[in-house]
């Protein structure tokens, strides 16, 4: 699969997560794919960190669903930029 197809699929997955599929498993998958594709991209990796800290409902030093929405939006924007 081409890198552009993988990024497109990742964007779809992030949007699905943002729109309510907030499972921990989904967050872990997104984080893993971001690391695999963008390990050397500091800007993307900064946003990817939130997926490691995500827990439904949040908690001390954790990120909740509402906090993830703007992070997902920024990340999608960054990935779209990487496609162009």
SEFIPA-893497 format. One record per atom (N, C-alpha, C): residue in one letter; atom name; x, y, z. Coordinates in Angstrom, 2 decimals. Atoms other than C-alpha are relative to their C-alpha. Layout:
[pt 'a' 'CA' [X Y Z]]
...
This chain:
[pt 'x' 'N' [0.85 -1.18 0.00]]
[pt 'x' 'CA' [0.00 0.00 0.00]]
[pt 'x' 'C' [0.90 1.24 0.00]]
[pt 'x' 'N' [-0.76 -1.24 0.07]]
[pt 'x' 'CA' [1.29 3.45 -0.87]]
[pt 'x' 'C' [-0.15 0.81 1.28]]
[pt 'x' 'N' [0.01 -0.84 -1.20]]
[pt 'x' 'CA' [2.14 5.92 1.86]]
[pt 'x' 'C' [-1.20 0.94 0.01]]
[pt 'x' 'N' [1.15 -0.92 0.06]]
[pt 'x' 'CA' [-0.58 8.31 0.65]]
[pt 'x' 'C' [-1.29 -0.72 0.36]]
[pt 'x' 'N' [1.19 0.78 -0.36]]
[pt 'x' 'CA' [-3.20 5.56 0.98]]
[pt 'x' 'C' [-0.03 -0.26 1.50]]
[pt 'x' 'N' [-0.08 0.25 -1.44]]
[pt 'x' 'CA' [-1.99 4.75 4.49]]
[pt 'x' 'C' [-0.36 1.26 0.78]]
[pt 'x' 'N' [0.32 -1.26 -0.67]]
[pt 'x' 'CA' [-2.20 8.43 5.45]]
[pt 'x' 'C' [-1.49 0.29 -0.12]]
[pt 'x' 'N' [1.45 -0.20 0.17]]
[pt 'x' 'CA' [-5.72 8.68 3.98]]
[pt 'x' 'C' [-0.79 -0.87 0.97]]
[pt 'x' 'N' [0.69 0.90 -0.92]]
[pt 'x' 'CA' [-6.80 5.66 6.01]]
[pt 'x' 'C' [0.18 0.46 1.45]]
[pt 'x' 'N' [-0.27 -0.50 -1.34]]
[pt 'x' 'CA' [-5.18 7.12 9.11]]
[pt 'x' 'C' [-0.86 1.23 0.30]]
[pt 'x' 'N' [0.87 -1.17 -0.15]]
[pt 'x' 'CA' [-7.06 10.41 8.59]]
[pt 'x' 'C' [-1.43 -0.45 0.27]]
[pt 'x' 'N' [1.35 0.53 -0.22]]
[pt 'x' 'CA' [-10.31 8.45 8.33]]
[pt 'x' 'C' [-0.14 -0.56 1.42]]
[pt 'x' 'N' [0.03 0.60 -1.33]]
[pt 'x' 'CA' [-9.47 6.58 11.53]]
[pt 'x' 'C' [-0.02 1.08 1.09]]
[pt 'x' 'N' [-0.03 -1.11 -0.98]]
[pt 'x' 'CA' [-8.67 9.81 13.40]]
[pt 'x' 'C' [-1.35 0.70 0.04]]
[pt 'x' 'N' [1.32 -0.64 0.04]]
[pt 'x' 'CA' [-11.94 11.38 12.24]]
[pt 'x' 'C' [-1.07 -0.87 0.66]]
[pt 'x' 'N' [0.93 0.92 -0.64]]
[pt 'x' 'CA' [-13.87 8.30 13.33]]
[pt 'x' 'C' [0.17 0.05 1.51]]
[pt 'x' 'N' [-0.30 -0.11 -1.44]]
[pt 'x' 'CA' [-12.16 8.46 16.74]]
[pt 'x' 'C' [-0.58 1.30 0.56]]
[pt 'x' 'N' [0.47 -1.31 -0.45]]
[pt 'x' 'CA' [-12.95 12.17 17.06]]
[pt 'x' 'C' [-1.52 0.06 0.09]]
[pt 'x' 'N' [1.46 -0.06 0.07]]
[pt 'x' 'CA' [-16.59 11.59 16.18]]
[pt 'x' 'C' [-0.71 -1.03 0.86]]
[pt 'x' 'N' [0.70 0.84 -0.96]]
[pt 'x' 'CA' [-17.27 9.08 18.91]]
[pt 'x' 'C' [0.54 -1.39 0.22]]
[pt 'x' 'N' [-0.58 1.32 -0.22]]
[pt 'x' 'CA' [-15.28 5.87 18.49]]
[pt 'x' 'C' [1.26 0.19 0.84]]
[pt 'x' 'N' [-1.09 -0.41 -0.88]]
[pt 'x' 'CA' [-13.16 6.81 21.48]]
[pt 'x' 'C' [0.58 -1.16 0.80]]
[pt 'x' 'N' [-0.50 1.13 -0.77]]
[pt 'x' 'CA' [-12.03 3.35 22.45]]
[pt 'x' 'C' [1.51 0.10 0.18]]
[pt 'x' 'N' [-1.42 0.03 -0.31]]
[pt 'x' 'CA' [-8.64 2.86 24.01]]
[pt 'x' 'C' [0.76 -0.78 -1.08]]
[pt 'x' 'N' [-0.61 0.80 1.07]]
[pt 'x' 'CA' [-7.88 0.21 21.37]]
[pt 'x' 'C' [0.22 0.85 -1.25]]
[pt 'x' 'N' [-0.09 -0.88 1.18]]
[pt 'x' 'CA' [-8.57 2.73 18.60]]
[pt 'x' 'C' [1.11 1.02 0.19]]
[pt 'x' 'N' [-1.05 -0.98 -0.30]]
[pt 'x' 'CA' [-6.33 5.32 20.28]]
[pt 'x' 'C' [1.38 -0.64 -0.14]]
[pt 'x' 'N' [-1.28 0.70 0.09]]
[pt 'x' 'CA' [-3.52 2.76 20.54]]
[pt 'x' 'C' [0.38 -0.30 -1.45]]
[pt 'x' 'N' [-0.26 0.25 1.42]]
[pt 'x' 'CA' [-3.87 1.83 16.86]]
[pt 'x' 'C' [0.47 1.27 -0.71]]
[pt 'x' 'N' [-0.36 -1.28 0.62]]
[pt 'x' 'CA' [-3.72 5.49 15.80]]
[pt 'x' 'C' [1.41 0.40 0.43]]
[pt 'x' 'N' [-1.34 -0.35 -0.49]]
[pt 'x' 'CA' [-0.70 6.14 18.00]]
[pt 'x' 'C' [1.08 -0.85 -0.70]]
[pt 'x' 'N' [-0.97 0.89 0.65]]
[pt 'x' 'CA' [1.11 3.11 16.55]]
[pt 'x' 'C' [0.25 0.36 -1.45]]
[pt 'x' 'N' [-0.13 -0.37 1.41]]
[pt 'x' 'CA' [0.43 4.13 12.97]]
[pt 'x' 'C' [0.72 1.34 -0.16]]
[pt 'x' 'N' [-0.70 -1.29 0.05]]
[pt 'x' 'CA' [1.55 7.71 13.63]]
[pt 'x' 'C' [1.50 -0.18 0.24]]
[pt 'x' 'N' [-1.41 0.25 -0.28]]
[pt 'x' 'CA' [4.81 6.45 15.10]]
[pt 'x' 'C' [0.66 -0.69 -1.19]]
[pt 'x' 'N' [-0.55 0.73 1.15]]
[pt 'x' 'CA' [5.34 4.07 12.20]]
[pt 'x' 'C' [0.23 0.91 -1.20]]
[pt 'x' 'N' [-0.07 -0.84 1.20]]
[pt 'x' 'CA' [4.70 6.72 9.55]]
[pt 'x' 'C' [0.76 1.31 0.20]]
[pt 'x' 'N' [-0.49 -1.37 -0.21]]
[pt 'x' 'CA' [5.96 9.93 11.18]]
[pt 'x' 'C' [0.98 0.14 1.16]]
[pt 'x' 'N' [-0.91 -0.03 -1.14]]
[pt 'x' 'CA' [8.59 9.07 13.77]]
[pt 'x' 'C' [0.97 1.18 -0.04]]
[pt 'x' 'N' [-0.96 -1.09 0.14]]
[pt 'x' 'CA' [10.95 11.73 12.41]]
[pt 'x' 'C' [-0.65 1.37 -0.17]]
[pt 'x' 'N' [0.73 -1.25 0.16]]
[pt 'x' 'CA' [8.25 14.42 12.18]]
[pt 'x' 'C' [-0.42 0.51 1.38]]
[pt 'x' 'N' [0.23 -0.48 -1.36]]
[pt 'x' 'CA' [8.38 16.33 15.47]]
[pt 'x' 'C' [-1.39 0.60 0.20]]
[pt 'x' 'N' [1.30 -0.66 -0.13]]
[pt 'x' 'CA' [5.21 18.30 14.79]]
[pt 'x' 'C' [-1.13 -1.03 0.13]]
[pt 'x' 'N' [1.01 1.06 -0.08]]
[pt 'x' 'CA' [3.12 15.17 14.20]]
[pt 'x' 'C' [0.16 -0.78 1.30]]
[pt 'x' 'N' [-0.26 0.78 -1.21]]
[pt 'x' 'CA' [4.77 13.31 17.08]]
[pt 'x' 'C' [-0.46 0.73 1.26]]
[pt 'x' 'N' [0.48 -0.78 -1.15]]
[pt 'x' 'CA' [3.90 16.14 19.47]]
[pt 'x' 'C' [-1.49 -0.24 0.23]]
[pt 'x' 'N' [1.44 0.25 -0.10]]
[pt 'x' 'CA' [0.21 15.59 18.72]]
[pt 'x' 'C' [-0.27 -1.47 0.30]]
[pt 'x' 'N' [0.19 1.44 -0.21]]
[pt 'x' 'CA' [0.57 11.78 18.71]]
[pt 'x' 'C' [0.10 -0.38 1.47]]
[pt 'x' 'N' [-0.17 0.27 -1.43]]
[pt 'x' 'CA' [1.59 11.89 22.36]]
[pt 'x' 'C' [-1.34 -0.04 0.73]]
[pt 'x' 'N' [1.32 -0.04 -0.65]]
[pt 'x' 'CA' [-2.01 12.70 23.29]]
[pt 'x' 'C' [-0.69 -1.36 -0.06]]
[pt 'x' 'N' [0.63 1.31 0.11]]
[pt 'x' 'CA' [-3.11 9.27 22.05]]
[pt 'x' 'C' [0.54 -0.97 1.05]]
[pt 'x' 'N' [-0.58 0.83 -1.06]]
[pt 'x' 'CA' [-0.73 7.64 24.53]]
[pt 'x' 'C' [-0.58 0.37 1.36]]
[pt 'x' 'N' [0.54 -0.49 -1.28]]
[pt 'x' 'CA' [-2.26 9.75 27.31]]
[pt 'x' 'C' [-1.52 -0.07 0.07]]
[pt 'x' 'N' [1.46 0.04 0.05]]
[pt 'x' 'CA' [-5.87 9.20 26.26]]
[pt 'x' 'C' [-0.57 -1.14 0.86]]
[pt 'x' 'N' [0.80 0.98 -0.72]]
[pt 'x' 'CA' [-8.26 7.43 28.61]]
[pt 'x' 'C' [-1.43 0.53 0.00]]
[pt 'x' 'N' [1.39 -0.47 -0.08]]
[pt 'x' 'CA' [-12.06 7.58 28.40]]
[pt 'x' 'C' [-0.27 0.59 1.39]]
[pt 'x' 'N' [0.27 -0.68 -1.27]]
[pt 'x' 'CA' [-13.10 10.07 31.07]]
[pt 'x' 'C' [1.20 0.75 0.56]]
[pt 'x' 'N' [-1.19 -0.72 -0.43]]
[pt 'x' 'CA' [-9.54 11.32 31.49]]
[pt 'x' 'C' [0.49 -0.47 1.36]]
[pt 'x' 'N' [-0.56 0.31 -1.31]]
[pt 'x' 'CA' [-7.91 11.46 34.91]]
[pt 'x' 'C' [1.25 0.83 0.21]]
[pt 'x' 'N' [-1.23 -0.73 -0.28]]
[pt 'x' 'CA' [-4.77 12.81 36.52]]
[pt 'x' 'C' [1.03 -0.25 -1.09]]
[pt 'x' 'N' [-1.04 0.05 1.05]]
[pt 'x' 'CA' [-2.25 13.58 33.76]]
[pt 'x' 'C' [-0.44 -0.78 -1.23]]
[pt 'x' 'N' [0.53 0.71 1.16]]
[pt 'x' 'CA' [-4.52 11.92 31.18]]
[pt 'x' 'C' [-0.86 0.95 -0.83]]
[pt 'x' 'N' [0.77 -0.81 0.95]]
[pt 'x' 'CA' [-6.45 13.28 28.19]]
[pt 'x' 'C' [-1.36 -0.67 -0.20]]
[pt 'x' 'N' [1.35 0.56 0.19]]
[pt 'x' 'CA' [-10.24 12.85 27.87]]
[pt 'x' 'C' [-0.51 0.26 -1.42]]
[pt 'x' 'N' [0.61 -0.12 1.32]]
[pt 'x' 'CA' [-12.60 12.80 24.88]]
[pt 'x' 'C' [-0.07 1.43 -0.50]]
[pt 'x' 'N' [0.13 -1.40 0.42]]
[pt 'x' 'CA' [-13.24 16.54 24.83]]
[pt 'x' 'C' [1.35 0.63 -0.33]]
[pt 'x' 'N' [-1.34 -0.53 0.25]]
[pt 'x' 'CA' [-9.53 17.35 24.99]]
[pt 'x' 'C' [0.58 -0.56 -1.30]]
[pt 'x' 'N' [-0.53 0.63 1.21]]
[pt 'x' 'CA' [-8.87 14.97 22.10]]
[pt 'x' 'C' [-0.54 0.64 -1.28]]
[pt 'x' 'N' [0.60 -0.54 1.23]]
[pt 'x' 'CA' [-11.21 16.72 19.63]]
[pt 'x' 'C' [0.89 1.02 -0.70]]
[pt 'x' 'N' [-0.85 -0.96 0.72]]
[pt 'x' 'CA' [-8.99 19.76 18.88]]
[pt 'x' 'C' [1.35 -0.61 -0.40]]
[pt 'x' 'N' [-1.26 0.67 0.35]]
[pt 'x' 'CA' [-5.90 17.54 18.90]]
[pt 'x' 'C' [-0.19 -0.79 -1.29]]
[pt 'x' 'N' [0.30 0.75 1.22]]
[pt 'x' 'CA' [-7.51 15.29 16.29]]
[pt 'x' 'C' [-0.12 0.93 -1.20]]
[pt 'x' 'N' [0.17 -0.96 1.10]]
[pt 'x' 'CA' [-8.47 18.31 14.18]]
[pt 'x' 'C' [1.36 0.53 -0.47]]
[pt 'x' 'N' [-1.33 -0.49 0.37]]
[pt 'x' 'CA' [-4.92 19.68 14.27]]
[pt 'x' 'C' [0.80 -1.10 -0.70]]
[pt 'x' 'N' [-0.73 1.12 0.57]]
[pt 'x' 'CA' [-3.47 16.26 13.50]]
[pt 'x' 'C' [-0.45 -0.29 -1.42]]
[pt 'x' 'N' [0.51 0.21 1.35]]
[pt 'x' 'CA' [-5.74 15.77 10.50]]
[pt 'x' 'C' [0.53 1.08 -0.93]]
[pt 'x' 'N' [-0.54 -1.11 0.81]]
[pt 'x' 'CA' [-4.67 19.19 9.21]]
[pt 'x' 'C' [1.48 -0.24 -0.33]]
[pt 'x' 'N' [-1.41 0.29 0.25]]
[pt 'x' 'CA' [-1.00 18.24 9.61]]
[pt 'x' 'C' [0.17 -1.13 -1.01]]
[pt 'x' 'N' [-0.12 1.13 0.92]]
[pt 'x' 'CA' [-1.52 14.94 7.81]]
[pt 'x' 'C' [-0.41 0.38 -1.42]]
[pt 'x' 'N' [0.40 -0.48 1.33]]
[pt 'x' 'CA' [-3.37 16.62 4.95]]
[pt 'x' 'C' [1.13 0.80 -0.62]]
[pt 'x' 'N' [-1.16 -0.75 0.49]]
[pt 'x' 'CA' [-0.42 19.00 4.63]]
[pt 'x' 'C' [1.10 -0.94 -0.48]]
[pt 'x' 'N' [-1.06 0.95 0.38]]
[pt 'x' 'CA' [1.94 16.01 4.48]]
[pt 'x' 'C' [-0.32 -0.71 -1.31]]
[pt 'x' 'N' [0.41 0.62 1.26]]
[pt 'x' 'CA' [-0.08 14.57 1.58]]
[pt 'x' 'C' [0.28 0.90 -1.20]]
[pt 'x' 'N' [-0.18 -0.96 1.11]]
[pt 'x' 'CA' [0.41 17.73 -0.50]]
[pt 'x' 'C' [1.44 0.31 -0.28]]
